[in-house]
Structures are given as C-alpha cells and as structure tokens.
Amino acid sequence: MIRRSVLVGTGSALPAHAVSNAELSERVETSDEWIVERTGIRSRYIAGAGETTSSLATDAARAALAAAGLQPSDIGLIILATCTPDQTFPASATIVQDRLGCHGGIAFDVGAVCSGFLYAVSVADAMLKTGAAERALVIGAETMSRILDWEDRTTCVLFGDGAGAIVLEAREVAEDGPGIISSRLHADGAHNELLYVDGGPSTTGTVGHIRMRGREVFRHAVVNLAEVLGEVLVDTGFTAQDIDWVVPHQANQRILDATARKLGLPPEKVVVTVDRHANTSAASVPLALDAAIKDGRIKPGDLVMLEAMGGGFTWGASLVRI
C-alpha cells in the first residue's frame, strides 16, 4: 500500500453572463468566423458586478465539497491558483476559507498563470503525503476579463472568467489504485516577453493588461506540452495508449489538436471546453475536468492526464487515476 492524494470531488462555477462571439463583435472589430477559425472559441463567460475571483472560487469549492460529501470543517488545506486575485494581499485563498467557514487551516495562493492549477495540485499532493493535512481544496479561479485590453482584438477575444475546484484526500491505496501518480513541473523565465501583463505593484503601480505574441506562444506550447507529457509517461511506465483521457489547458483548439497529434493521441480522448469557456487561465483544467466527470465521460478507474502551459513560461502535467 502507498499513500496517495485521491480525488474525491470536483466542482465549478461560471459567471452569470455568457458572451458569444457575435456579441463580442459589437464591441471589438472582429467576427465569429475569424475567432472560431483561429481559436475554436465560440463563447466565454464574463464576470459582472459583484462577481470576483474569490466569489467564483468559493462557489466552485462548495460544489466540490458537496460532490465529495464533505463539510468545510473537513478541509485542512486550501490552495488557490490565480493570477487575478481580489487584492494584492491577503491571499484570495484566505477569503475563500473565511466564506466557507473552515478557519485555522492552511490557505494560500499560487501564481503560475495558466499552469497554476497544475502547480497547486503538485504542492497539495506533496503536503498531503507528508501529513501537513488530510484533505485539501485545490482551486483554479480567474477573472481574466479584468486585465484585458478591450482595444486589442488579438487578446481580448481569447479569455474568459470562471473557477474549478477539486477535493483531494490522503489515503493508503494499492499501487494500481486511485490518486495522483506523478507530476512534472517546469518554468523558463527567458520567455517573459512573449506572454505577460504590463503592470504590477512594484513596477507601474497598476494592474496592467495582457500582452501576448501568439505565434511564438503556440510554438513553445506544442513542444513543451508534448515533452512534459512524455516525461510523466516515462516516470510512470505508462504509454500514451494507456491514457483514457487528456484534460488540457483550454487555450486554443489548434494547440490541443497539435499536442494530441504529436503524442499520437486520438482527438476523441481529449476533453475540450475551449469552445464555450475560452481561456480561463488557471481555472481551465479544473473546469474541463469537472465537466467531463459530471457528464459521465471520465469514470472511476480511468487514467487521466492533466496538462497546461502559461506565461512565465510555466508548464506541467499530472497523471491521475480517478
């Protein structure tokens, strides 16, 4: 028997307002055809008044707890992956903790942009294995619309808002049992200028806006994601054919297709929500995971690969037995 972090519940939350490409084209010089052809995105959710990263994160966390059949008092660790926190400090995870009513445990944010959820999963896994807590809420939540330049059609059409959450529980399981089997994380700060926000407390004193050089990001994403998935497979002894589902970061349909081809994976094994959620940064993987579990595609016993790449660059992958 080995100690593993077992996924026992998932949940998600989206803002009330969905914005179609047609609606967006009334605000920005673009079209549904242009967006779909280049990205696969057809709509996204945009946070309104009173909807924040922490409010979406709290709703997703409550849904995950309900799915797990647990109470907030059962949670000893909350890690929130986000690059759009409510405040510079304190951590938005502490706001979620207070709203849930599970006081006194560990709560902090992780900032690794679109890879943030994978980073948070890896940190939670390590802490559960060492006994720092018995159960963890791992959340990815973003309000990317708050840092978009709505005059830049190359970026503002790509992003959306939302939150996803999972509950992990430390358990003694058989080697072929459920839980997080292996994770690999990477970063390379040399590519900062390819995807970044042009503001910050210690530089401009402003929040800033997203800036991106799309072609270069695409090229790095396909190579980095294929490599990190390969690393996890080597670590675990599985092959691409053993994987039941890939749940990728939902950035662009072209990246999803190219990564699958590079690994020799059939497209029907890839969970896709980018068409209706757009790029929700750290929220995209848990949102897609929850959708596929809720609709019955992902079932207990399935071998699932989670993967993401984001600004930094950061990238990573986790292999999980559901």
ChimeraX attribute file (.defattr): number of C-alpha atoms within 10 A of each C-alpha:
attribute: neighborCount
match mode: 1-to-1
recipient: residues
	/A:1	10
	/A:2	11
	/A:3	16
	/A:4	23
	/A:5	28
	/A:6	24
	/A:7	20
	/A:8	19
	/A:9	22
	/A:10	29
	/A:11	28
	/A:12	28
	/A:13	23
	/A:14	23
	/A:15	19
	/A:16	11
	/A:17	11
	/A:18	17
	/A:19	16
	/A:20	16
	/A:21	21
	/A:22	16
	/A:23	13
	/A:24	18
	/A:25	15
	/A:26	10
	/A:27	11
	/A:28	16
	/A:29	10
	/A:30	16
	/A:31	15
	/A:32	17
	/A:33	13
	/A:34	12
	/A:35	20
	/A:36	16
	/A:37	12
	/A:38	12
	/A:39	19
	/A:40	22
	/A:41	28
	/A:42	21
	/A:43	25
	/A:44	26
	/A:45	22
	/A:46	21
	/A:47	22
	/A:48	13
	/A:49	5
	/A:50	7
	/A:51	16
	/A:52	21
	/A:53	27
	/A:54	27
	/A:55	21
	/A:56	25
	/A:57	32
	/A:58	27
	/A:59	21
	/A:60	28
	/A:61	31
	/A:62	23
	/A:63	20
	/A:64	25
	/A:65	23
	/A:66	16
	/A:67	16
	/A:68	18
	/A:69	10
	/A:70	16
	/A:71	13
	/A:72	17
	/A:73	12
	/A:74	14
	/A:75	24
	/A:76	20
	/A:77	25
	/A:78	26
	/A:79	28
	/A:80	34
	/A:81	34
	/A:82	34
	/A:83	23
	/A:84	23
	/A:85	21
	/A:86	18
	/A:87	10
	/A:88	11
	/A:89	9
	/A:90	12
	/A:91	19
	/A:92	28
	/A:93	29
	/A:94	23
	/A:95	18
	/A:96	25
	/A:97	26
	/A:98	13
	/A:99	16
	/A:100	17
	/A:101	12
	/A:102	19
	/A:103	15
	/A:104	13
	/A:105	15
	/A:106	17
	/A:107	20
	/A:108	17
	/A:109	23
	/A:110	23
	/A:111	17
	/A:112	24
	/A:113	27
	/A:114	33
	/A:115	33
	/A:116	31
	/A:117	34
	/A:118	31
	/A:119	28
	/A:120	26
	/A:121	26
	/A:122	22
	/A:123	15
	/A:124	24
	/A:125	25
	/A:126	14
	/A:127	18
	/A:128	24
	/A:129	17
	/A:130	12
	/A:131	10
	/A:132	15
	/A:133	19
	/A:134	18
	/A:135	26
	/A:136	28
	/A:137	28
	/A:138	30
	/A:139	37
	/A:140	38
	/A:141	37
	/A:142	34
	/A:143	30
	/A:144	25
	/A:145	22
	/A:146	18
	/A:147	19
	/A:148	21
	/A:149	15
	/A:150	15
	/A:151	11
	/A:152	14
	/A:153	17
	/A:154	15
	/A:155	17
	/A:156	20
	/A:157	26
	/A:158	25
	/A:159	25
	/A:160	30
	/A:161	31
	/A:162	34
	/A:163	34
	/A:164	35
	/A:165	34
	/A:166	28
	/A:167	26
	/A:168	27
	/A:169	25
	/A:170	21
	/A:171	18
	/A:172	15
	/A:173	15
	/A:174	12
	/A:175	12
	/A:176	11
	/A:177	17
	/A:178	22
	/A:179	27
	/A:180	23
	/A:181	20
	/A:182	17
	/A:183	26
	/A:184	19
	/A:185	19
	/A:186	15
	/A:187	16
	/A:188	11
	/A:189	10
	/A:190	9
	/A:191	16
	/A:192	13
	/A:193	15
	/A:194	16
	/A:195	18
	/A:196	19
	/A:197	17
	/A:198	15
	/A:199	15
	/A:200	13
	/A:201	10
	/A:202	7
	/A:203	9
	/A:204	10
	/A:205	9
	/A:206	11
	/A:207	16
	/A:208	17
	/A:209	21
	/A:210	19
	/A:211	19
	/A:212	17
	/A:213	13
	/A:214	12
	/A:215	10
	/A:216	12
	/A:217	18
	/A:218	16
	/A:219	12
	/A:220	13
	/A:221	23
	/A:222	20
	/A:223	13
	/A:224	20
	/A:225	25
	/A:226	18
	/A:227	17
	/A:228	22
	/A:229	25
	/A:230	17
	/A:231	18
	/A:232	22
	/A:233	21
	/A:234	11
	/A:235	13
	/A:236	12
	/A:237	9
	/A:238	14
	/A:239	12
	/A:240	17
	/A:241	11
	/A:242	12
	/A:243	18
	/A:244	19
	/A:245	24
	/A:246	24
	/A:247	25
	/A:248	27
	/A:249	33
	/A:250	30
	/A:251	28
	/A:252	20
	/A:253	20
	/A:254	15
	/A:255	20
	/A:256	23
	/A:257	15
	/A:258	18
	/A:259	22
	/A:260	22
	/A:261	14
	/A:262	13
	/A:263	16
	/A:264	11
	/A:265	18
	/A:266	13
	/A:267	16
	/A:268	11
	/A:269	15
	/A:270	18
	/A:271	21
	/A:272	25
	/A:273	24
	/A:274	27
	/A:275	18
	/A:276	17
	/A:277	28
	/A:278	26
	/A:279	28
	/A:280	31
	/A:281	34
	/A:282	38
	/A:283	34
	/A:284	32
	/A:285	31
	/A:286	29
	/A:287	30
	/A:288	23
	/A:289	27
	/A:290	22
	/A:291	20
	/A:292	18
	/A:293	16
	/A:294	14
	/A:295	9
	/A:296	10
	/A:297	14
	/A:298	19
	/A:299	15
	/A:300	10
	/A:301	14
	/A:302	16
	/A:303	21
	/A:304	23
	/A:305	24
	/A:306	22
	/A:307	27
	/A:308	31
	/A:309	32
	/A:310	22
	/A:311	24
	/A:312	21
	/A:313	25
	/A:314	23
	/A:315	27
	/A:316	28
	/A:317	31
	/A:318	24
	/A:319	23
	/A:320	22
	/A:321	20
	/A:322	18
